[in-house]
Amino acid sequence: MSASGSRYELNLTPYIDLMSTLIVFLLMTAVWNQISVLSAETSPSTENLNPSTQKPVHLSVTITKKYLELNENNFIKKIAHLPNGIDRATLAQNLIQWKKKYPQKTDVTLNSENSTTYKMMIHTFDELVGQKFPDVGVSTR
């Protein structure tokens, strides 16, 4: 056969593989962008109150190596850890007291040190959400 009469086939498999991979990455990043937009919204409980009568309250829980530190407008209470982890019962009692004081409050900041284990952080997070503080902001030092 001559050079003009030969047939060449274009292999599209690598191109299809590349495009399917790019589509998956596009869909994954679109979902994460949507989640970050949802978490950045303000909570509706603070919008309905009159700003002149509303006293701002800042609640935070800090996980350290030896204890939990509950901060309520710069009033700090420390809860020592148990040998097997955080003292969930004492933490729950304090969170119930916070909820009674501030029934409209739904946000708490969760701070942790670098030495904090993932298990301790998740247990603390679970207690916060379980005691009706669903808007937990996480900050690490």
Backbone torsions as a table, in degrees:
resi	resn	phi	psi	omega
1	MET	NA	151.9	177.4
2	SER	-86.7	168.8	-178.6
3	ALA	-64.6	-30.9	-179.0
4	SER	-80.3	-19.1	-177.9
5	GLY	-96.3	-4.5	-178.3
6	SER	-79.7	151.8	-177.2
7	ARG	-110.0	129.8	176.5
8	TYR	-113.0	136.7	177.0
9	GLU	-108.0	133.3	178.4
10	LEU	-87.7	123.7	-179.7
11	ASN	-84.0	110.2	-177.3
12	LEU	-92.7	-3.6	-177.2
13	THR	-59.3	-48.7	178.8
14	PRO	-62.4	-36.1	178.9
15	TYR	-65.7	-42.9	178.8
16	ILE	-65.5	-40.2	176.9
17	ASP	-61.0	-44.2	179.8
18	LEU	-63.4	-44.7	-178.9
19	MET	-66.6	-39.5	178.7
20	SER	-66.0	-37.6	176.7
21	THR	-65.0	-43.7	178.7
22	LEU	-63.4	-38.1	178.3
23	ILE	-65.3	-41.5	178.0
24	VAL	-61.4	-46.0	178.3
25	PHE	-63.2	-37.9	178.1
26	LEU	-62.7	-44.9	179.5
27	LEU	-66.3	-39.2	179.6
28	MET	-65.8	-43.6	-179.1
29	THR	-70.5	-31.7	177.5
30	ALA	-65.5	-39.1	178.6
31	VAL	-66.5	-44.4	-179.2
32	TRP	-66.0	-35.4	176.6
33	ASN	-63.5	-39.6	179.5
34	GLN	-66.2	-39.7	179.2
35	ILE	-65.4	-40.8	-179.7
36	SER	-67.2	-30.9	176.7
37	VAL	-69.3	-40.0	179.7
38	LEU	-66.0	-39.6	-177.2
39	SER	-75.0	-15.3	-179.5
40	ALA	-87.8	-5.5	-179.5
41	GLU	-71.4	151.8	177.6
42	THR	-79.2	153.8	-179.6
43	SER	-77.1	140.2	-177.2
44	PRO	-68.8	-19.1	-176.7
45	SER	-68.0	-28.4	-178.4
46	THR	-90.6	-14.5	-177.9
47	GLU	-79.2	-29.7	-174.8
48	ASN	-79.3	-18.2	-176.8
49	LEU	-83.7	150.0	177.8
50	ASN	-71.4	127.5	-176.7
51	PRO	-63.1	-27.3	-179.1
52	SER	-73.4	-30.0	-179.8
53	THR	-95.5	-14.9	-177.3
54	GLN	-82.3	122.5	175.6
55	LYS	-95.4	120.6	-176.9
56	PRO	-67.1	134.5	-179.9
57	VAL	-121.9	131.5	177.0
58	HIS	-116.7	118.4	178.4
59	LEU	-113.1	133.6	176.8
60	SER	-147.0	152.4	176.8
61	VAL	-124.8	125.9	179.3
62	THR	-114.7	130.0	178.3
63	ILE	-98.7	117.6	175.0
64	THR	-110.7	-177.0	-177.3
65	LYS	-66.7	-34.8	-172.9
66	LYS	-111.8	-16.2	-175.1
67	TYR	-158.5	165.6	170.0
68	LEU	-96.3	141.1	-179.9
69	GLU	-118.0	113.0	179.2
70	LEU	-97.4	121.2	-175.4
71	ASN	-114.8	118.1	178.9
72	GLU	-122.1	99.2	-176.9
73	ASN	49.6	52.0	178.2
74	ASN	68.1	11.3	168.8
75	PHE	-96.6	113.5	-171.2
76	ILE	-104.8	132.7	174.7
77	LYS	-124.6	133.7	-177.9
78	LYS	-108.2	137.2	177.1
79	ILE	-121.1	115.0	-178.9
80	ALA	-67.4	146.1	177.4
81	HIS	-73.9	150.1	171.2
82	LEU	-81.9	165.6	179.2
83	PRO	-59.2	-29.4	-177.8
84	ASN	-100.5	7.7	178.3
85	GLY	144.0	-155.1	-177.3
86	ILE	-75.5	155.9	177.0
87	ASP	-86.2	88.6	-174.3
88	ARG	-66.8	-33.4	-178.2
89	ALA	-66.9	-45.8	179.2
90	THR	-67.2	-39.1	176.9
91	LEU	-61.2	-44.6	180.0
92	ALA	-62.1	-40.4	178.2
93	GLN	-61.8	-42.6	179.2
94	ASN	-67.8	-36.7	177.9
95	LEU	-68.3	-35.5	176.1
96	ILE	-63.4	-40.7	177.0
97	GLN	-63.2	-41.1	176.9
98	TRP	-61.7	-41.4	-177.8
99	LYS	-67.1	-34.6	176.5
100	LYS	-67.9	-39.7	179.3
101	LYS	-69.4	-42.2	-174.6
102	TYR	-126.4	76.5	-175.4
103	PRO	-66.5	-25.2	-179.3
104	GLN	-85.2	-12.6	-176.1
105	LYS	-76.2	127.6	179.5
106	THR	-124.1	-4.6	-176.5
107	ASP	-113.2	141.1	177.9
108	VAL	-140.9	142.6	175.6
109	THR	-96.2	128.9	178.8
110	LEU	-106.3	112.2	179.4
111	ASN	-104.0	149.4	177.5
112	SER	-146.6	151.4	174.6
113	GLU	-87.5	169.9	178.8
114	ASN	-65.4	-25.8	-178.4
115	SER	-80.7	-5.0	-177.9
116	THR	-69.6	132.7	177.8
117	THR	-80.5	156.8	179.1
118	TYR	-62.4	-38.2	-179.2
119	LYS	-62.0	-43.8	179.2
120	MET	-64.5	-39.8	-179.0
121	MET	-66.3	-42.7	-179.7
122	ILE	-68.2	-40.2	177.9
123	HIS	-62.7	-42.4	178.4
124	THR	-65.0	-43.8	178.4
125	PHE	-59.7	-44.1	179.3
126	ASP	-61.6	-41.9	178.6
127	GLU	-64.2	-41.3	179.8
128	LEU	-62.1	-47.7	-179.6
129	VAL	-67.8	-38.1	179.7
130	GLY	-66.0	-26.8	179.1
131	GLN	-96.8	25.1	173.1
132	LYS	67.9	40.8	167.8
133	PHE	-120.0	74.7	-172.8
134	PRO	-75.7	-18.9	-177.6
135	ASP	-94.7	82.2	-176.5
136	VAL	-100.8	121.7	174.4
137	GLY	-98.1	131.5	-176.0
138	VAL	-106.4	132.0	179.0
139	SER	-134.7	133.5	179.2
140	THR	-116.5	148.3	177.6
141	ARG	-107.7	NA	NA
